[in-house]
């Protein structure tokens, strides 16, 4: 990961968010969502076992993370919540609040 400040970094991972919840077989899980800057905005992806879920590209980081959460829900994941853990290389020390995504 580059040590450039976020405002100077053109492409690549700019944030890592933690996602927690239950997988389709009702097991608890916790993974990192990697948010990358692209020429069109931001995209996010998460890997869970052999599954890689990639969201659409959006102009905001929040919308990119929401896109991944929506795809996980379509695959049967439940009780999801996220929070940012890293901005660039800066660890946020779990001080950020969770964003809950209620089940439909």
N, CA, C and O atoms as a GROMACS GRO file, in nm:
protein
  416
    1UNK      N    1   0.084  -0.117   0.000
    1UNK     CA    2   0.000   0.000   0.000
    1UNK      C    3   0.088   0.124   0.000
    1UNK      O    4   0.189   0.129   0.071
    2UNK      N    5   0.052   0.221  -0.078
    2UNK     CA    6   0.130   0.344  -0.090
    2UNK      C    7   0.119   0.427   0.037
    2UNK      O    8   0.019   0.420   0.108
    3UNK      N    9   0.221   0.507   0.065
    3UNK     CA   10   0.216   0.594   0.181
    3UNK      C   11   0.168   0.734   0.143
    3UNK      O   12   0.172   0.824   0.227
    4UNK      N   13   0.122   0.753   0.020
    4UNK     CA   14   0.070   0.883  -0.022
    4UNK      C   15  -0.058   0.916   0.052
    4UNK      O   16  -0.137   0.825   0.080
    5UNK      N   17  -0.082   1.043   0.085
    5UNK     CA   18  -0.210   1.079   0.146
    5UNK      C   19  -0.323   1.047   0.049
    5UNK      O   20  -0.303   1.043  -0.072
    6UNK      N   21  -0.444   1.024   0.104
    6UNK     CA   22  -0.558   0.988   0.020
    6UNK      C   23  -0.584   1.090  -0.090
    6UNK      O   24  -0.620   1.052  -0.201
    7UNK      N   25  -0.566   1.218  -0.062
    7UNK     CA   26  -0.596   1.320  -0.161
    7UNK      C   27  -0.504   1.314  -0.282
    7UNK      O   28  -0.538   1.366  -0.388
    8UNK      N   29  -0.386   1.251  -0.269
    8UNK     CA   30  -0.292   1.240  -0.381
    8UNK      C   31  -0.296   1.105  -0.450
    8UNK      O   32  -0.247   1.090  -0.562
    9UNK      N   33  -0.354   1.007  -0.385
    9UNK     CA   34  -0.357   0.872  -0.441
    9UNK      C   35  -0.461   0.864  -0.552
    9UNK      O   36  -0.578   0.895  -0.529
   10UNK      N   37  -0.419   0.824  -0.671
   10UNK     CA   38  -0.510   0.823  -0.785
   10UNK      C   39  -0.593   0.696  -0.794
   10UNK      O   40  -0.714   0.704  -0.816
   11UNK      N   41  -0.532   0.579  -0.778
   11UNK     CA   42  -0.603   0.452  -0.790
   11UNK      C   43  -0.554   0.356  -0.683
   11UNK      O   44  -0.446   0.373  -0.627
   12UNK      N   45  -0.633   0.254  -0.655
   12UNK     CA   46  -0.595   0.153  -0.558
   12UNK      C   47  -0.677   0.164  -0.431
   12UNK      O   48  -0.765   0.248  -0.419
   13UNK      N   49  -0.646   0.075  -0.334
   13UNK     CA   50  -0.722   0.068  -0.209
   13UNK      C   51  -0.700   0.194  -0.127
   13UNK      O   52  -0.586   0.232  -0.098
   14UNK      N   53  -0.810   0.260  -0.089
   14UNK     CA   54  -0.802   0.382  -0.009
   14UNK      C   55  -0.862   0.364   0.130
   14UNK      O   56  -0.829   0.439   0.221
   15UNK      N   57  -0.951   0.265   0.146
   15UNK     CA   58  -1.009   0.237   0.277
   15UNK      C   59  -1.037   0.088   0.290
   15UNK      O   60  -1.055   0.017   0.191
   16UNK      N   61  -1.039   0.042   0.416
   16UNK     CA   62  -1.083  -0.094   0.446
   16UNK      C   63  -1.193  -0.083   0.550
   16UNK      O   64  -1.178  -0.018   0.653
   17UNK      N   65  -1.304  -0.148   0.520
   17UNK     CA   66  -1.417  -0.151   0.613
   17UNK      C   67  -1.434  -0.294   0.662
   17UNK      O   68  -1.410  -0.389   0.588
   18UNK      N   69  -1.476  -0.309   0.786
   18UNK     CA   70  -1.505  -0.440   0.841
   18UNK      C   71  -1.654  -0.468   0.820
   18UNK      O   72  -1.738  -0.382   0.845
   19UNK      N   73  -1.686  -0.589   0.774
   19UNK     CA   74  -1.825  -0.632   0.763
   19UNK      C   75  -1.841  -0.756   0.851
   19UNK      O   76  -1.758  -0.847   0.848
   20UNK      N   77  -1.949  -0.756   0.928
   20UNK     CA   78  -1.981  -0.870   1.014
   20UNK      C   79  -2.125  -0.910   0.990
   20UNK      O   80  -2.207  -0.829   0.946
   21UNK      N   81  -2.156  -1.034   1.020
   21UNK     CA   82  -2.292  -1.082   1.008
   21UNK      C   83  -2.297  -1.233   1.010
   21UNK      O   84  -2.209  -1.299   1.066
   22UNK      N   85  -2.402  -1.287   0.948
   22UNK     CA   86  -2.420  -1.431   0.938
   22UNK      C   87  -2.423  -1.471   0.792
   22UNK      O   88  -2.488  -1.406   0.710
   23UNK      N   89  -2.352  -1.580   0.761
   23UNK     CA   90  -2.351  -1.630   0.623
   23UNK      C   91  -2.479  -1.711   0.598
   23UNK      O   92  -2.558  -1.730   0.690
   24UNK      N   93  -2.501  -1.759   0.475
   24UNK     CA   94  -2.624  -1.833   0.444
   24UNK      C   95  -2.647  -1.958   0.530
   24UNK      O   96  -2.760  -2.002   0.546
   25UNK      N   97  -2.539  -2.016   0.585
   25UNK     CA   98  -2.556  -2.134   0.671
   25UNK      C   99  -2.565  -2.094   0.819
   25UNK      O  100  -2.554  -2.180   0.907
   26UNK      N  101  -2.586  -1.964   0.845
   26UNK     CA  102  -2.606  -1.907   0.979
   26UNK      C  103  -2.481  -1.906   1.065
   26UNK      O  104  -2.491  -1.899   1.188
   27UNK      N  105  -2.362  -1.914   1.003
   27UNK     CA  106  -2.236  -1.899   1.078
   27UNK      C  107  -2.199  -1.751   1.084
   27UNK      O  108  -2.218  -1.678   0.987
   28UNK      N  109  -2.148  -1.708   1.197
   28UNK     CA  110  -2.099  -1.571   1.210
   28UNK      C  111  -1.972  -1.555   1.128
   28UNK      O  112  -1.892  -1.648   1.116
   29UNK      N  113  -1.953  -1.436   1.072
   29UNK     CA  114  -1.830  -1.409   0.997
   29UNK      C  115  -1.791  -1.263   1.012
   29UNK      O  116  -1.872  -1.178   1.048
   30UNK      N  117  -1.665  -1.236   0.985
   30UNK     CA  118  -1.610  -1.100   0.982
   30UNK      C  119  -1.503  -1.096   0.873
   30UNK      O  120  -1.412  -1.179   0.873
   31UNK      N  121  -1.514  -1.001   0.783
   31UNK     CA  122  -1.418  -0.988   0.673
   31UNK      C  123  -1.392  -0.840   0.647
   31UNK      O  124  -1.462  -0.753   0.699
   32UNK      N  125  -1.291  -0.814   0.565
   32UNK     CA  126  -1.260  -0.677   0.523
   32UNK      C  127  -1.319  -0.650   0.386
   32UNK      O  128  -1.307  -0.730   0.294
   33UNK      N  129  -1.384  -0.535   0.374
   33UNK     CA  130  -1.427  -0.484   0.244
   33UNK      C  131  -1.318  -0.387   0.200
   33UNK      O  132  -1.288  -0.290   0.271
   34UNK      N  133  -1.259  -0.412   0.084
   34UNK     CA  134  -1.155  -0.324   0.031
   34UNK      C  135  -1.220  -0.223  -0.062
   34UNK      O  136  -1.286  -0.261  -0.160
   35UNK      N  137  -1.202  -0.096  -0.032
   35UNK     CA  138  -1.257   0.011  -0.115
   35UNK      C  139  -1.144   0.071  -0.197
   35UNK      O  140  -1.044   0.117  -0.142
   36UNK      N  141  -1.162   0.069  -0.329
   36UNK     CA  142  -1.058   0.120  -0.420
   36UNK      C  143  -1.108   0.243  -0.496
   36UNK      O  144  -1.225   0.254  -0.530
   37UNK      N  145  -1.015   0.333  -0.520
   37UNK     CA  146  -1.046   0.447  -0.605
   37UNK      C  147  -1.022   0.405  -0.749
   37UNK      O  148  -0.919   0.344  -0.780
   38UNK      N  149  -1.116   0.436  -0.836
   38UNK     CA  150  -1.106   0.405  -0.978
   38UNK      C  151  -1.121   0.535  -1.056
   38UNK      O  152  -1.154   0.638  -0.997
   39UNK      N  153  -1.098   0.533  -1.186
   39UNK     CA  154  -1.118   0.657  -1.264
   39UNK      C  155  -1.262   0.709  -1.257
   39UNK      O  156  -1.285   0.829  -1.274
   40UNK      N  157  -1.360   0.620  -1.233
   40UNK     CA  158  -1.501   0.660  -1.228
   40UNK      C  159  -1.550   0.692  -1.087
   40UNK      O  160  -1.660   0.745  -1.073
   41UNK      N  161  -1.474   0.661  -0.983
   41UNK     CA  162  -1.519   0.685  -0.846
   41UNK      C  163  -1.461   0.583  -0.751
   41UNK      O  164  -1.339   0.569  -0.741
   42UNK      N  165  -1.548   0.510  -0.682
   42UNK     CA  166  -1.504   0.410  -0.585
   42UNK      C  167  -1.576   0.278  -0.610
   42UNK      O  168  -1.694   0.276  -0.644
   43UNK      N  169  -1.503   0.168  -0.592
   43UNK     CA  170  -1.563   0.035  -0.598
   43UNK      C  171  -1.514  -0.042  -0.476
   43UNK      O  172  -1.410  -0.010  -0.419
   44UNK      N  173  -1.591  -0.144  -0.437
   44UNK     CA  174  -1.557  -0.221  -0.318
   44UNK      C  175  -1.574  -0.368  -0.347
   44UNK      O  176  -1.653  -0.408  -0.432
   45UNK      N  177  -1.497  -0.449  -0.274
   45UNK     CA  178  -1.510  -0.594  -0.287
   45UNK      C  179  -1.477  -0.660  -0.155
   45UNK      O  180  -1.402  -0.607  -0.073
   46UNK      N  181  -1.535  -0.779  -0.136
   46UNK     CA  182  -1.509  -0.860  -0.018
   46UNK      C  183  -1.490  -1.004  -0.064
   46UNK      O  184  -1.556  -1.049  -0.158
   47UNK      N  185  -1.401  -1.076   0.004
   47UNK     CA  186  -1.381  -1.218  -0.026
   47UNK      C  187  -1.426  -1.297   0.096
   47UNK      O  188  -1.389  -1.267   0.210
   48UNK      N  189  -1.508  -1.399   0.070
   48UNK     CA  190  -1.554  -1.488   0.177
   48UNK      C  191  -1.539  -1.630   0.129
   48UNK      O  192  -1.610  -1.674   0.038
   49UNK      N  193  -1.448  -1.703   0.189
   49UNK     CA  194  -1.412  -1.838   0.147
   49UNK      C  195  -1.380  -1.834  -0.004
   49UNK      O  196  -1.291  -1.758  -0.043
   50UNK      N  197  -1.448  -1.911  -0.089
   50UNK     CA  198  -1.417  -1.911  -0.232
   50UNK      C  199  -1.496  -1.806  -0.309
   50UNK      O  200  -1.488  -1.800  -0.432
   51UNK      N  201  -1.573  -1.725  -0.240
   51UNK     CA  202  -1.662  -1.626  -0.302
   51UNK      C  203  -1.600  -1.487  -0.299
   51UNK      O  204  -1.554  -1.442  -0.194
   52UNK      N  205  -1.598  -1.420  -0.414
   52UNK     CA  206  -1.559  -1.279  -0.420
   52UNK      C  207  -1.680  -1.200  -0.465
   52UNK      O  208  -1.738  -1.227  -0.570
   53UNK      N  209  -1.718  -1.102  -0.386
   53UNK     CA  210  -1.833  -1.017  -0.417
   53UNK      C  211  -1.780  -0.878  -0.446
   53UNK      O  212  -1.712  -0.817  -0.364
   54UNK      N  213  -1.814  -0.829  -0.564
   54UNK     CA  214  -1.769  -0.696  -0.607
   54UNK      C  215  -1.890  -0.610  -0.635
   54UNK      O  216  -1.980  -0.651  -0.709
   55UNK      N  217  -1.892  -0.492  -0.577
   55UNK     CA  218  -2.002  -0.399  -0.599
   55UNK      C  219  -1.980  -0.315  -0.723
   55UNK      O  220  -1.878  -0.325  -0.790
   56UNK      N  221  -2.078  -0.232  -0.751
   56UNK     CA  222  -2.068  -0.140  -0.863
   56UNK      C  223  -1.984  -0.020  -0.824
   56UNK      O  224  -1.952  -0.001  -0.706
   57UNK      N  225  -1.947   0.061  -0.922
   57UNK     CA  226  -1.870   0.183  -0.897
   57UNK      C  227  -1.965   0.298  -0.869
   57UNK      O  228  -2.065   0.318  -0.939
   58UNK      N  229  -1.932   0.374  -0.764
   58UNK     CA  230  -2.013   0.489  -0.723
   58UNK      C  231  -1.923   0.608  -0.696
   58UNK      O  232  -1.801   0.594  -0.689
   59UNK      N  233  -1.983   0.726  -0.681
   59UNK     CA  234  -1.906   0.847  -0.656
   59UNK      C  235  -1.869   0.864  -0.509
   59UNK      O  236  -1.785   0.948  -0.476
   60UNK      N  237  -1.931   0.784  -0.420
   60UNK     CA  238  -1.898   0.792  -0.278
   60UNK      C  239  -1.856   0.656  -0.224
   60UNK      O  240  -1.895   0.552  -0.277
   61UNK      N  241  -1.776   0.658  -0.120
   61UNK     CA  242  -1.732   0.534  -0.056
   61UNK      C  243  -1.850   0.463   0.009
   61UNK      O  244  -1.862   0.341  -0.001
   62UNK      N  245  -1.938   0.538   0.074
   62UNK     CA  246  -2.053   0.478   0.139
   62UNK      C  247  -2.142   0.402   0.044
   62UNK      O  248  -2.190   0.293   0.076
   63UNK      N  249  -2.165   0.457  -0.073
   63UNK     CA  250  -2.248   0.389  -0.173
   63UNK      C  251  -2.179   0.264  -0.226
   63UNK      O  252  -2.246   0.164  -0.255
   64UNK      N  253  -2.048   0.268  -0.240
   64UNK     CA  254  -1.974   0.150  -0.286
   64UNK      C  255  -1.983   0.037  -0.183
   64UNK      O  256  -2.001  -0.079  -0.221
   65UNK      N  257  -1.970   0.069  -0.055
   65UNK     CA  258  -1.983  -0.031   0.052
   65UNK      C  259  -2.126  -0.085   0.054
   65UNK      O  260  -2.146  -0.206   0.067
   66UNK      N  261  -2.225   0.002   0.042
   66UNK     CA  262  -2.365  -0.039   0.040
   66UNK      C  263  -2.391  -0.137  -0.074
   66UNK      O  264  -2.469  -0.231  -0.058
   67UNK      N  265  -2.328  -0.115  -0.189
   67UNK     CA  266  -2.345  -0.203  -0.304
   67UNK      C  267  -2.298  -0.346  -0.273
   67UNK      O  268  -2.363  -0.442  -0.313
   68UNK      N  269  -2.186  -0.359  -0.202
   68UNK     CA  270  -2.136  -0.491  -0.164
   68UNK      C  271  -2.231  -0.556  -0.063
   68UNK      O  272  -2.261  -0.674  -0.074
   69UNK      N  273  -2.278  -0.478   0.033
   69UNK     CA  274  -2.372  -0.531   0.132
   69UNK      C  275  -2.498  -0.580   0.063
   69UNK      O  276  -2.549  -0.687   0.097
   70UNK      N  277  -2.549  -0.504  -0.032
   70UNK     CA  278  -2.670  -0.545  -0.105
   70UNK      C  279  -2.648  -0.678  -0.178
   70UNK      O  280  -2.736  -0.764  -0.178
   71UNK      N  281  -2.532  -0.695  -0.239
   71UNK     CA  282  -2.504  -0.821  -0.309
   71UNK      C  283  -2.492  -0.937  -0.211
   71UNK      O  284  -2.537  -1.048  -0.241
   72UNK      N  285  -2.431  -0.913  -0.095
   72UNK     CA  286  -2.422  -1.018   0.006
   72UNK      C  287  -2.562  -1.060   0.051
   72UNK      O  288  -2.590  -1.179   0.067
   73UNK      N  289  -2.651  -0.963   0.071
   73UNK     CA  290  -2.788  -0.996   0.111
   73UNK      C  291  -2.859  -1.079   0.006
   73UNK      O  292  -2.934  -1.171   0.040
   74UNK      N  293  -2.837  -1.047  -0.121
   74UNK     CA  294  -2.897  -1.126  -0.230
   74UNK      C  295  -2.849  -1.271  -0.225
   74UNK      O  296  -2.921  -1.361  -0.269
   75UNK      N  297  -2.729  -1.293  -0.173
   75UNK     CA  298  -2.673  -1.428  -0.165
   75UNK      C  299  -2.712  -1.500  -0.036
   75UNK      O  300  -2.670  -1.614  -0.014
   76UNK      N  301  -2.792  -1.436   0.049
   76UNK     CA  302  -2.841  -1.500   0.170
   76UNK      C  303  -2.771  -1.462   0.298
   76UNK      O  304  -2.799  -1.521   0.403
   77UNK      N  305  -2.680  -1.365   0.295
   77UNK     CA  306  -2.615  -1.318   0.417
   77UNK      C  307  -2.713  -1.230   0.494
   77UNK      O  308  -2.792  -1.157   0.435
   78UNK      N  309  -2.707  -1.236   0.628
   78UNK     CA  310  -2.801  -1.162   0.710
   78UNK      C  311  -2.730  -1.092   0.825
   78UNK      O  312  -2.612  -1.115   0.852
   79UNK      N  313  -2.807  -1.005   0.892
   79UNK     CA  314  -2.760  -0.933   1.010
   79UNK      C  315  -2.626  -0.864   0.985
   79UNK      O  316  -2.534  -0.874   1.066
   80UNK      N  317  -2.617  -0.794   0.874
   80UNK     CA  318  -2.490  -0.732   0.834
   80UNK      C  319  -2.472  -0.595   0.897
   80UNK      O  320  -2.568  -0.520   0.918
   81UNK      N  321  -2.346  -0.565   0.926
   81UNK     CA  322  -2.309  -0.432   0.972
   81UNK      C  323  -2.166  -0.406   0.926
   81UNK      O  324  -2.088  -0.498   0.907
   82UNK      N  325  -2.133  -0.277   0.908
   82UNK     CA  326  -2.000  -0.239   0.862
   82UNK      C  327  -1.949  -0.119   0.942
   82UNK      O  328  -2.026  -0.046   1.005
   83UNK      N  329  -1.817  -0.101   0.936
   83UNK     CA  330  -1.755   0.022   0.987
   83UNK      C  331  -1.617   0.034   0.924
   83UNK      O  332  -1.553  -0.067   0.894
   84UNK      N  333  -1.571   0.156   0.902
   84UNK     CA  334  -1.436   0.173   0.847
   84UNK      C  335  -1.331   0.138   0.953
   84UNK      O  336  -1.344   0.176   1.069
   85UNK      N  337  -1.228   0.066   0.911
   85UNK     CA  338  -1.118   0.031   1.001
   85UNK      C  339  -0.988   0.101   0.964
   85UNK      O  340  -0.907   0.133   1.051
   86UNK      N  341  -0.967   0.126   0.834
   86UNK     CA  342  -0.846   0.194   0.787
   86UNK      C  343  -0.884   0.299   0.684
   86UNK      O  344  -0.967   0.274   0.596
   87UNK      N  345  -0.824   0.416   0.694
   87UNK     CA  346  -0.829   0.518   0.590
   87UNK      C  347  -0.685   0.534   0.546
   87UNK      O  348  -0.602   0.587   0.620
   88UNK      N  349  -0.656   0.488   0.424
   88UNK     CA  350  -0.517   0.482   0.382
   88UNK      C  351  -0.446   0.383   0.472
   88UNK      O  352  -0.490   0.268   0.485
   89UNK      N  353  -0.338   0.424   0.534
   89UNK     CA  354  -0.267   0.337   0.627
   89UNK      C  355  -0.300   0.368   0.772
   89UNK      O  356  -0.249   0.303   0.863
   90UNK      N  357  -0.386   0.466   0.794
   90UNK     CA  358  -0.422   0.506   0.930
   90UNK      C  359  -0.528   0.412   0.989
   90UNK      O  360  -0.638   0.403   0.936
   91UNK      N  361  -0.493   0.344   1.096
   91UNK     CA  362  -0.586   0.255   1.166
   91UNK      C  363  -0.677   0.340   1.253
   91UNK      O  364  -0.630   0.426   1.328
   92UNK      N  365  -0.805   0.316   1.243
   92UNK     CA  366  -0.901   0.397   1.316
   92UNK      C  367  -0.929   0.345   1.456
   92UNK      O  368  -1.014   0.399   1.527
   93UNK      N  369  -0.858   0.240   1.497
   93UNK     CA  370  -0.863   0.186   1.633
   93UNK      C  371  -1.005   0.155   1.677
   93UNK      O  372  -1.040   0.173   1.794
   94UNK      N  373  -1.086   0.109   1.585
   94UNK     CA  374  -1.223   0.066   1.615
   94UNK      C  375  -1.305   0.175   1.683
   94UNK      O  376  -1.394   0.146   1.763
   95UNK      N  377  -1.274   0.302   1.652
   95UNK     CA  378  -1.347   0.414   1.711
   95UNK      C  379  -1.469   0.453   1.628
   95UNK      O  380  -1.556   0.526   1.676
   96UNK      N  381  -1.477   0.404   1.508
   96UNK     CA  382  -1.589   0.439   1.421
   96UNK      C  383  -1.714   0.361   1.463
   96UNK      O  384  -1.704   0.249   1.513
   97UNK      N  385  -1.829   0.420   1.442
   97UNK     CA  386  -1.954   0.351   1.478
   97UNK      C  387  -1.995   0.255   1.368
   97UNK      O  388  -1.962   0.274   1.251
   98UNK      N  389  -2.068   0.152   1.407
   98UNK     CA  390  -2.118   0.052   1.313
   98UNK      C  391  -2.236   0.110   1.236
   98UNK      O  392  -2.315   0.188   1.288
   99UNK      N  393  -2.246   0.069   1.110
   99UNK     CA  394  -2.365   0.097   1.029
   99UNK      C  395  -2.436  -0.036   1.014
   99UNK      O  396  -2.382  -0.132   0.959
  100UNK      N  397  -2.559  -0.043   1.065
  100UNK     CA  398  -2.639  -0.166   1.056
  100UNK      C  399  -2.723  -0.166   0.931
  100UNK      O  400  -2.775  -0.062   0.890
  101UNK      N  401  -2.737  -0.282   0.870
  101UNK     CA  402  -2.819  -0.300   0.751
  101UNK      C  403  -2.929  -0.401   0.786
  101UNK      O  404  -2.906  -0.522   0.780
  102UNK      N  405  -3.047  -0.351   0.823
  102UNK     CA  406  -3.154  -0.442   0.866
  102UNK      C  407  -3.192  -0.542   0.758
  102UNK      O  408  -3.190  -0.512   0.639
  103UNK      N  409  -3.226  -0.662   0.803
  103UNK     CA  410  -3.274  -0.764   0.710
  103UNK      C  411  -3.410  -0.721   0.656
  103UNK      O  412  -3.488  -0.656   0.727
  104UNK      N  413  -3.437  -0.756   0.533
  104UNK     CA  414  -3.566  -0.719   0.472
  104UNK      C  415  -3.678  -0.806   0.520
  104UNK      O  416  -3.792  -0.788   0.479
   0.00000   0.00000   0.00000
